[in-house]
């Protein structure tokens, strides 16, 4: 039997939940320099909020240092202002041509707090996956009610939806465990 359209759609939606989780976890600071920390920082550039990565090169010269080199040196002050105003909790060091952001060592309490955030984000992703499963099963039951599916087909497709859901949930657990390990490592 070929994969049902409803199951394919559910797989795509569950994949999007996994991608959203990875994006969210990329924003969580793990004590190491990571350019994705700056993804949410927007800089006022000629009156338009512009992502920092469109105005500057972000490099990692050392394990705990992010270096922001603007393409246009006149934007240096605006980039510094945006970094100070962001929720990163990092103080930019401006030397006139580049901005350096030193990422401090995480305390054990902060690591535990970040680990809780990882678990919360993972649970949010799992809820999204379960919602997709519920919608897919509802769709299959409607089709069975309209005599588009037999009872046996419905049962088999519900099992298939559950397998897809289990796979997505396991993937979410793996993503969260990897981020948790990264946070707890020195």
N, C-alpha and C positions, 0 to 999 in steps of 0.2 A: 504494500500500500504506500502511495506517495505521501509526502508530508502535507498535511492539511493547511490551507491558507491561514486559518485562525492560529494554528500553532506557529507558523512562520512569522506572523505578525507579533505574536507573544514573544518569540525568541528575539526579534529585533528590539522590541520595547524593553525587554529584560537586559539586553546588551547595552542599551542607552542608560539604564540605571547603574550598571557597572562602570560605564564611562564617567557618569556624573560623580560617582563615589571617588574614582581616581582623581578627577579634577579637584574635588573638595579636599581630599587627603593631600594633594600636592600643595595646597595652601597652608598646611599645618607645618610649622617650623620644627625641624627635628634636631636642631643643634648644629646642623651643617649648612653651609652655603648652598643654596639651590635657587637658580634664576626664576623658577616658577613662583617663588615667594612674592615677587613683584608684579605678577600678572594682574592683580586687582588694582594696582596703583595707577591712577589717571592724573595727568599733568595738564594744567590749563595752558594751551598752546594757541595763541591768537584767539582766545575766547572760547575754544572748543576743548572739552575734556578728551585727551588723547592718551592711549595706553603708553606707559613708559617705554616699552620695548619697541615702539615705533619712533621714539625720539632719541634713543640711545642704545649703545651696545652694552649688554650685561655679561660680564665675564667673572670667572671665579679663579683669582690668582692663587689663593690659599684655601685650605679646607673650611675656614670660618670667615672668609671675607668675600663680599660681593663688590665688584667694581663696576660703576655705571659711568660710561664714557659717552657724553652727548654728541650727536652728529653736528649739532649747531651749538657752539659754546655759549651763545646768548641765552640758551634755555637752562643753563646750569642752575641758576637761582630758583627758577620755577620747579625744576625737578627736585631740588633740595626741599623746597617748601611743601611739595606734594608728599615726599617721603616723611617729613616731620608730621604732617597732618594725617598720615595713614595710621591704621591700627596695628602696624607691625611691631611697634615698641622698640624700634632701632633708631639710633641717632646717627645721621649721616655726617661724614667728615669730608668737607669740601676743600680741595687744595687748589682750586682755581681752574683746573682742567678736567678733573674727574671727581667722582664722589665715591667714597668707600663706606661700606656698611659692614661693621664687624658684628658677627653673630655670636652672642655670648654663650658660654657653656650652660647647659640646662641643669637646674637643680633637680633632685629626686622628686620633690613635690610637684614641680612643673612637668616633669616627665609623666608622672601618674595622672595629672590633670589632662595632659595631651592624649594619653592613652584612653582616658574616659571619653574624650571628644571623638577619637577614632571609633570606639565602640558605638557611640551615639550615631555617628554618620553611617556606619555599617548597618545599624538597625534601621535607619531611615531608608537605606537602599533596599534592605530586605522587605520592608513594608511596601515599597514601590513594586517590587517583584511579586509579592503576594497579591497586590491589587491587580496587576496584569494577569496573574493566574485566575483570579476571581472573574475578571472581565471575559477572559477567553472561555472559561467554563460556562458562564452565562450565555455567551454567544453560541456555544455548541448546543446547549440545552434548548435555546430558541430554535435552532435549526432542526433539532430532533422533534420539537413540538410541531413545527411546520412540515414534518415528514420528509425533510431533506436528508436526515440521517436515521439509521436504524438504532435500536437500543444498544445492540452489540457495538456498532460503530461509535456511538456516544461513549460507551464505557471504555473502549480502546483509546479513543482520542483524549478522554479525561486522564487516563493513565499516562499518555504521552505528554500532556500538559504538565502533569506532576513531575515527570522525569526532567523536562526542560526547566521547571522551577527549581528542582533539587540541584541541577547542574549550576544554574545561576546563583543560587544561595551558597553553594560550595565555593564558587569563584569569588563571591563577595567576602566570604570568610578568609580565603587565601590572601586577598588584597589587604584586608584589615590586619591580618596576622603579620604580613610583611611590613606594613607601616608601623605596627606596634613594636616589632623587633627593631626597626630602624630607630624609633624614638628611645627605646630602652637601652640601646647600645651606647657606649661611651664614644 
